[in-house]
Amino acid sequence: MSTAIPSPVLPLRQGVSKSGPVAIPQLGFGTYKISEADAERAVTQALEIGYRHIDTAQMYGNEAGVGRALASAGIPREQLWVTSKLNNPNHRRDDALRSFDATMRDLQLEVLDLFLVHWPLAASEGIDLVDTWRTMIEILDSGRVRAIGVSNYQPEHLRTIIDATGVTPAVNQIELHPYLIQQDLRALNEELGIVTESWSPLGRGRLLEDPELLRLATELDVTPAQVIIRWHLQHGLVLFPKTTHADRMRINADVFGFELSQEQMYAIDALDRGMRTGSHPDQVQV
């Protein structure tokens, strides 16, 4: 069995394991846009390299491939962290419960570590933020997931579900990278005790040719991707860069032998231009 990469962990406000409070590894492996056919191979490679945090989603259509890789890896379950997400057509209670059952079958798990609402769908007819969140709480109370959270939730979405239920999401997964640093939303997450996760942490590759990041990479004798990953880690963010190439998986995991100075962190923060590479949450509907 491979040695796990030395990822730091962050405590979550929900869930208790046999060994104590739940803590999520900061650095994981993402599976967005990896087909089911390729997911088994890619996740198997990631686990062999030492990743122990795998992020998938119902929407990705690859949970079965991820599940096969997890089942065949021979890694003790308590050493793995697995996240999935509720797909947009499944927000209504019965659909959510049914689809969660399917997720668990496909992933071949008895207990999932983290389950997120993928998109808020706040303006979708027949979808109610609070009703969906109440169903997520029901899933949490079943004991089949250790923590629940949300993805792409804006401040008004967070306040609505917390005020109505008294249950705060453990995580808010949002698009976040040096061109979109989301400072205000990160600050609110922190104030509420919510861990921020970064999706598209490398800006879908668009940041890898940025002159400032190239300069810092040369200065530190690392790659631009390693600079960006280190920036996320030092900001206390959870991230899971995606690649299907084993050599890049290794490079992305090799970020614990250097640190960015405060001046270098500020220089990367200054790259913010409010630029999204994906959809704005208010535009995503069923």
TIROVEX-721377 format. One record per residue (C-alpha): residue number from 1; residue in three letters; x, y, z. Coordinates in steps of 0.02 Angstrom, whole numbers, plus 50000, padded with zeros to 5 digits. Layout:
! residues N
  titi  lumse      u      v      w
   NUM    Ala      X      Y      Z
...
This chain:
! residues 286
  titi  lumse      u      v      w
     1    Met  50000  50000  50000
     2    Ser  50066  50172  49955
     3    Thr  50112  50303  50083
     4    Ala  49985  50442  50102
     5    Ile  50038  50616  50050
     6    Pro  50066  50727  50203
     7    Ser  49912  50834  50179
     8    Pro  49862  50943  50326
     9    Val  49683  50922  50387
    10    Leu  49547  51044  50439
    11    Pro  49416  51006  50572
    12    Leu  49233  51008  50520
    13    Arg  49090  51062  50631
    14    Gln  48984  50907  50596
    15    Gly  49009  50722  50627
    16    Val  49111  50618  50747
    17    Ser  49214  50467  50697
    18    Lys  49276  50327  50809
    19    Ser  49441  50418  50827
    20    Gly  49365  50588  50867
    21    Pro  49301  50742  50775
    22    Val  49295  50736  50586
    23    Ala  49441  50818  50494
    24    Ile  49454  50837  50306
    25    Pro  49620  50826  50211
    26    Gln  49658  50992  50127
    27    Leu  49731  50918  49969
    28    Gly  49630  50793  49870
    29    Phe  49602  50726  49696
    30    Gly  49460  50792  49587
    31    Thr  49363  50691  49459
    32    Tyr  49266  50826  49364
    33    Lys  49247  50784  49179
    34    Ile  49328  50613  49200
    35    Ser  49217  50480  49120
    36    Glu  49163  50327  49217
    37    Ala  49275  50221  49105
    38    Asp  49427  50327  49147
    39    Ala  49384  50364  49329
    40    Glu  49431  50191  49395
    41    Arg  49606  50205  49319
    42    Ala  49633  50387  49369
    43    Val  49575  50364  49549
    44    Thr  49676  50204  49565
    45    Gln  49831  50300  49509
    46    Ala  49793  50443  49628
    47    Leu  49775  50323  49775
    48    Glu  49938  50235  49727
    49    Ile  50026  50404  49725
    50    Gly  49960  50439  49900
    51    Tyr  49801  50542  49883
    52    Arg  49673  50496  50014
    53    His  49538  50625  49977
    54    Ile  49430  50594  49823
    55    Asp  49298  50719  49763
    56    Thr  49160  50662  49645
    57    Ala  48976  50704  49611
    58    Gln  48817  50628  49545
    59    Met  48826  50755  49403
    60    Tyr  48996  50689  49347
    61    Gly  48924  50519  49303
    62    Asn  49079  50428  49365
    63    Glu  49034  50371  49542
    64    Ala  49034  50187  49492
    65    Gly  49210  50201  49422
    66    Val  49268  50292  49578
    67    Gly  49185  50158  49684
    68    Arg  49276  50017  49594
    69    Ala  49443  50104  49623
    70    Leu  49406  50130  49807
    71    Ala  49349  49949  49830
    72    Ser  49505  49875  49749
    73    Ala  49633  49992  49828
    74    Gly  49659  49893  49987
    75    Ile  49667  50052  50090
    76    Pro  49581  50049  50261
    77    Arg  49418  50144  50251
    78    Glu  49463  50259  50395
    79    Gln  49611  50323  50293
    80    Leu  49501  50381  50149
    81    Trp  49396  50538  50128
    82    Val  49260  50531  49995
    83    Thr  49145  50675  49944
    84    Ser  48997  50671  49825
    85    Lys  48861  50796  49781
    86    Leu  48674  50800  49751
    87    Asn  48632  50823  49567
    88    Asn  48518  50966  49511
    89    Pro  48366  50860  49460
    90    Asn  48367  50775  49630
    91    His  48328  50917  49752
    92    Arg  48153  50862  49801
    93    Arg  48152  50750  49955
    94    Asp  48107  50583  49876
    95    Asp  48225  50612  49730
    96    Ala  48366  50662  49847
    97    Leu  48346  50508  49957
    98    Arg  48334  50393  49806
    99    Ser  48486  50469  49722
   100    Phe  48587  50463  49884
   101    Asp  48550  50276  49893
   102    Ala  48615  50259  49714
   103    Thr  48772  50359  49757
   104    Met  48808  50242  49902
   105    Arg  48783  50088  49794
   106    Asp  48895  50156  49656
   107    Leu  49032  50210  49777
   108    Gln  49017  50043  49870
   109    Leu  49017  50132  50037
   110    Glu  48918  50108  50196
   111    Val  48958  50284  50257
   112    Leu  49004  50434  50149
   113    Asp  49120  50566  50223
   114    Leu  49040  50721  50147
   115    Phe  48884  50752  50043
   116    Leu  48853  50923  49965
   117    Val  48709  51010  49878
   118    His  48795  51042  49711
   119    Trp  48705  51203  49659
   120    Pro  48579  51309  49756
   121    Leu  48451  51324  49612
   122    Ala  48377  51468  49711
   123    Ala  48273  51535  49565
   124    Ser  48213  51366  49500
   125    Glu  48026  51339  49502
   126    Gly  47974  51205  49625
   127    Ile  48143  51201  49713
   128    Asp  48158  51269  49889
   129    Leu  48327  51297  49971
   130    Val  48262  51257  50144
   131    Asp  48169  51099  50094
   132    Thr  48324  51032  50008
   133    Trp  48431  51072  50160
   134    Arg  48307  50987  50276
   135    Thr  48324  50831  50169
   136    Met  48513  50843  50184
   137    Ile  48494  50852  50373
   138    Glu  48384  50696  50365
   139    Ile  48524  50607  50272
   140    Leu  48650  50665  50403
   141    Asp  48537  50604  50544
   142    Ser  48528  50433  50461
   143    Gly  48711  50405  50504
   144    Arg  48757  50364  50323
   145    Val  48860  50523  50301
   146    Arg  48982  50603  50421
   147    Ala  48954  50783  50367
   148    Ile  48844  50883  50248
   149    Gly  48876  51045  50159
   150    Val  48840  51148  50005
   151    Ser  48924  51204  49846
   152    Asn  48912  51370  49755
   153    Tyr  48805  51449  49893
   154    Gln  48806  51638  49902
   155    Pro  48786  51735  50067
   156    Glu  48596  51749  50052
   157    His  48581  51562  50020
   158    Leu  48684  51520  50174
   159    Arg  48587  51636  50287
   160    Thr  48420  51570  50223
   161    Ile  48455  51387  50263
   162    Ile  48543  51420  50428
   163    Asp  48408  51538  50492
   164    Ala  48271  51413  50445
   165    Thr  48351  51255  50516
   166    Gly  48486  51304  50640
   167    Val  48605  51184  50551
   168    Thr  48760  51261  50471
   169    Pro  48843  51176  50322
   170    Ala  49011  51099  50363
   171    Val  49080  51153  50193
   172    Asn  49044  51276  50053
   173    Gln  49131  51224  49892
   174    Ile  49149  51373  49774
   175    Glu  49247  51423  49620
   176    Leu  49407  51496  49691
   177    His  49579  51530  49616
   178    Pro  49699  51679  49605
   179    Tyr  49592  51763  49472
   180    Leu  49436  51742  49583
   181    Ile  49490  51747  49765
   182    Gln  49312  51767  49836
   183    Gln  49376  51863  49988
   184    Asp  49205  51919  50054
   185    Leu  49125  51748  50037
   186    Arg  49276  51663  50116
   187    Ala  49264  51785  50262
   188    Leu  49080  51746  50287
   189    Asn  49114  51559  50280
   190    Glu  49247  51581  50414
   191    Glu  49131  51687  50521
   192    Leu  48999  51550  50511
   193    Gly  49122  51410  50546
   194    Ile  49110  51341  50369
   195    Val  49264  51267  50284
   196    Thr  49291  51338  50109
   197    Glu  49334  51218  49969
   198    Ser  49402  51278  49801
   199    Trp  49338  51208  49638
   200    Ser  49432  51250  49479
   201    Pro  49583  51288  49591
   202    Leu  49699  51311  49441
   203    Gly  49572  51413  49344
   204    Arg  49550  51269  49221
   205    Gly  49733  51290  49174
   206    Arg  49716  51473  49125
   207    Leu  49828  51533  49266
   208    Leu  49975  51422  49221
   209    Glu  50042  51549  49096
   210    Asp  50016  51701  49207
   211    Pro  50179  51803  49208
   212    Glu  50177  51833  49396
   213    Leu  50147  51649  49435
   214    Leu  50283  51600  49311
   215    Arg  50402  51722  49398
   216    Leu  50363  51650  49569
   217    Ala  50381  51472  49504
   218    Thr  50554  51512  49436
   219    Glu  50602  51599  49598
   220    Leu  50551  51446  49700
   221    Asp  50608  51314  49573
   222    Val  50435  51236  49565
   223    Thr  50294  51235  49437
   224    Pro  50157  51368  49423
   225    Ala  50030  51234  49474
   226    Gln  50129  51199  49632
   227    Val  50133  51385  49673
   228    Ile  49943  51396  49655
   229    Ile  49911  51239  49756
   230    Arg  50025  51302  49894
   231    Trp  49930  51469  49893
   232    His  49766  51377  49923
   233    Leu  49840  51273  50063
   234    Gln  49915  51423  50152
   235    His  49748  51513  50143
   236    Gly  49670  51367  50237
   237    Leu  49569  51308  50087
   238    Val  49527  51130  50034
   239    Leu  49565  51091  49852
   240    Phe  49570  50943  49734
   241    Pro  49658  50979  49569
   242    Lys  49606  50862  49429
   243    Thr  49718  50776  49303
   244    Thr  49717  50607  49219
   245    His  49907  50606  49201
   246    Ala  50002  50516  49339
   247    Asp  50156  50627  49323
   248    Arg  50050  50783  49354
   249    Met  49964  50698  49501
   250    Arg  50136  50673  49579
   251    Ile  50188  50853  49545
   252    Asn  50026  50922  49617
   253    Ala  50054  50821  49775
   254    Asp  50235  50877  49794
   255    Val  50195  51043  49879
   256    Phe  50250  51014  50058
   257    Gly  50435  51050  50038
   258    Phe  50419  51238  50015
   259    Glu  50316  51385  50078
   260    Leu  50262  51550  50003
   261    Ser  50316  51705  50098
   262    Gln  50187  51832  50153
   263    Glu  50247  51946  50014
   264    Gln  50223  51807  49885
   265    Met  50049  51769  49952
   266    Tyr  50003  51953  49935
   267    Ala  50071  51956  49757
   268    Ile  49958  51810  49710
   269    Asp  49808  51888  49799
   270    Ala  49835  52043  49693
   271    Leu  49801  51942  49535
   272    Asp  49615  51942  49578
   273    Arg  49509  52005  49434
   274    Gly  49340  51931  49481
   275    Met  49352  51813  49333
   276    Arg  49248  51655  49333
   277    Thr  49291  51505  49226
   278    Gly  49124  51423  49264
   279    Ser  48944  51476  49288
   280    His  48883  51602  49415
   281    Pro  48773  51514  49545
   282    Asp  48625  51626  49505
   283    Gln  48627  51569  49323
   284    Val  48621  51381  49357
   285    Gln  48443  51314  49360
   286    Val  48361  51144  49337
